């Protein structure tokens, strides 16, 4: 039986949009600011409840029952997803700006101010264009106000404000300061009931996941590979049958495999996905820009044999002796170019050697490789070649920070881990583009600049209210007047991204006049619920019918009694 298509148009569609947006906006705005509220939420796979105060985490679990409202909520959540992807922090601010803006504009439309261009009233298409133009203006004003991070103390302010914790904020800022703007920080679970940090050496290289189907950590837009054998080659895997033969040889003793290659065909990727049904996990990593010497560097890091087509090596001849090993590999799937980061490659492990009953330390293969490259730099005369060698050394020995989050309970460690992840991204954003006044003050000042009284258009009036929304929401969540001093600062990049993505999603959502959601098949539970509802209705109708029959019978008896009484009187 074909599913019926649901279509909502005009005012009804806008009402659904507003309901879907507010289903996400109203709860998440309560998590903004130093006195924000927390949410008690379920966790999947019967792992018990969790308490978090992260706006995006809360937004991600909100799914309205109505299909149209759910579609609107999913579109609205894109504001937070884009900011999270590019800045890593500021997701709640983004949703507060977008939510306020959508409410202001759609409320005006519902009052009948919708019109065609040229009438002097609110025009949806013109409003959309104006918002996108104003977005660029506001972003430039944010950049003009930005100040460069010069000291660790300034970075600590950024971290402490994001975390709401002075002690932990300083710890996170120090790790970010040590690894630098291009460094990578891994936030993992700890087991000692306390916060631990260390800065170690890892490898970095340009890479992307083979396909989105392999992104197993969607919250951070990344493919995460742990404790896995690694295979390296500069052959392209474009033949599904050849790939099957190669992979079957490599998987004889392994249940998972990470493959670094220039490219994978669609059929090969499909066959990799299908192996998961057999309990085998494969992680394709595209590295089309790596040169031969970079492959060789990575082969040393992973302690693998690099299968080089230029030397005539055959894929069909490989076996598991060609495999290296990595403890952790993070490959980002974002629009912006981000390097993959490897930790714990087998070639980076230092060893020991016993000679004449004495133990001696043995340098790792990576250390020996770096020493060789440094010797080449000394001999090299061409500056461009020297820089390439320096980049290769940096790729093999990148600073990687590790923060282990431990606490007495999971309910305590989980929200802290989420806050630390946001804080380290906020710090990196501040190192990239500087900082501005925090607590919503930067956007409040820009809103004041835009205010020109009666000369403002309806679009500008809506936008001014939206720009003021973060400051006002922070004050509202504080349940009183909160003094925001000079020590409160925010990363300029986070504020700029919040404006860009909030206005982009809002500008597009307000143009919607038609909603056509996907109509899902009913689940067994829903079908059973409908049957139960029908049975209750049948039972009610049966009871009503029996009641009517009983009343009729009683009425007939009373009528017979009255007739009998009348007849007796006549006799």
Secondary structure, DSSP 8 states (H G I E B T S, - for coil): -------EEHHHHHHHHHHHHHHHHHHHGGG-STT---EEE--STT---EEE--HHHHHHT---SSHHHHHHHHHHHHHHHHHHHHTSS-HHHHHHHHHHHHHHHHHHIIIIIB--TTSSSB-HHHHHHHHHHHHHHHHHHHHHH-B---SHHHHHHHHHHHHT-HHHHHHHHHHHHHH-TT-EEEEEE-SSSSEEEEEEEEEEEE-EES-GGG--BGGGTEEEEEEEEEEEESS-B--HHHHHHHHHHHTSS-SEEEEEES-B-HHHHHHHHHGGGGT-EEEEEE-TT--HHHHHHHHHHHT--EE-GGGT--GGG--GGG-EEEEEEEEE--SS--EEEEEEEGGG--EEEEETTEEEEE--HHHHHHHHHHHHHHH---HHHHHHHHHHHHHHTEEEEEEEE--SSHHHHHHHHHHHHHHHHHHHHHHHH-EEETTTHHHHHHHHHH--GGG--HHHHHHHHHHHHHHHHHHHHTTS-----TT-EEEHHHHHHHHHHHHHHHHHHTT--EE--------HHHHHHHHHHHHHHHHHHHHHHHHHHHHHHHHHHHHHHHHHHHHHHH-
